[in-house]
């Protein structure tokens, strides 16, 4: 049912304190999952980002693209191999990663934002050495020595150089999570990790991770709407937070340690997920904050 004019006015009034609080602040959004695939959600995401920008908030987008990379590799007859959720990336695969992330996906997001009246610009982590990377060697839990597992050209963030982002203050940066090594080598990096480190380097007000889950759940499957860093560590120790949620909450904890004010894990399958998390009192996902907040 269509809201009445009065209800629309009340919605705007509810959002006003948050607009005032976040005006001029940076919000880093990791864009991934179903929100990047469903045409309606893609369009709504672009509109949400443009609205944030129009009211004075400065969004920075870091996008993923694992499923799209997999589709292109399949068409080329290249078999994908994963270890603990990470794609083993040889030279041939890395070329496809750069083509899909830095080309097709990045350009599509930029175009969609611009179509809705925004001023977006696409970047790779290689541009102006925005994301300096080093090779990642995977070690299984409890493993402290040995050579570990070679994932090829999978990298970790060594350093973020945010000068190019600061120079683009009047634009909406859209970043592909490809890093550059000391010798100019490209590295495939998990988008959550890139988003967390970029948020820290910018001292962002918020880091929002759009996912395909409702948020962090307790042992009975109920959504935990707000957690401190200490509570998150306890949930990991207890085994309540496990599997693919661990790297996401670790990303949030690292961002908090890097100076980000608040972090959020949000269900990107919900329409207007970004606006609902930023401009409502309770939000829709899990908020993770430092112990002193």
C-alpha positions, 0 to 999 in steps of 0.5 A: 500500500502506498504511504500517505503524504503524512507517512512520507513526511514522518519517514523524512523526519526520522531520517533527519538526525542521521542526515545531519550526523553523517553529512560530509562523512565517508561511508565505505560500502562493499557491494557484492552478493545477490545485490549485484546480480538481481536487476531490480536490486542493482538499480535500487543500489545505484539510486541509494548511492546517488541519494547519499551523495546528493544529501552530502554523504560521501560514499565509496564503493568496493565491489566483488564479482566472484560469480561473474569471474566464474562464469567467464572462466567457464566460457573460456574452458578454464576450471576454477579451483577453490581452497577454503573459499578462495579462488586459486589464481594463476596467470591466466585466471588473473587476466580474467579477474582483471578483465571482469572486475576492472572492466565489465563489472566496474564499468557497469556500476559506474554507468548505472550510478551516473545514469541516476544522476551521480558522478561516479568514477571507476578505479582499480586498486592498481591506479596510483598504487591505491592498493599495495598488495603482497602474496597471500599464503594460506595457513590452516587454523593452528598451523604456524610453520611450513610452506602453507598453501600456495594460492597463486596470485591471491594477495593481501592488502599491504598498504592503502594509499588514499590520495587518489580518493581524496583527490576525487572528493566530488566524485563517487569512487567505485573500486575493483579489488585488484592490488599491485605488488612491488614489481607491478604484479597484479593480485586478486584480493577479497573485496571485504578485506579491501573495503575494510582497509580502505575504510580504515585509511579514510577514517570512514564513519561507516563500513557497510558489508552487503551480503546474502545473509541477514547478519550475525546470528546467535546460537538459535538463529536470531539476528543480533542487531548490535555487537561490540568487538569483545562480544564478536571475539567471544562468539567466534571462540564459542563457535556461534560465528563460524564459516564464511561469517568469520572473515566478514566479522574479522574485516569489521574488527580490523576496520574498527581498529583502523579508526572506522566509527561503526561497521555493519553487516547487512542483507543486500537482498533487501530493497533499499538495504543501504538507506534502511541501515543508515537512516533508521534507528534499528537498521536491518543487519548487525552493527559492530562497534568498538568496546568503548561505544 
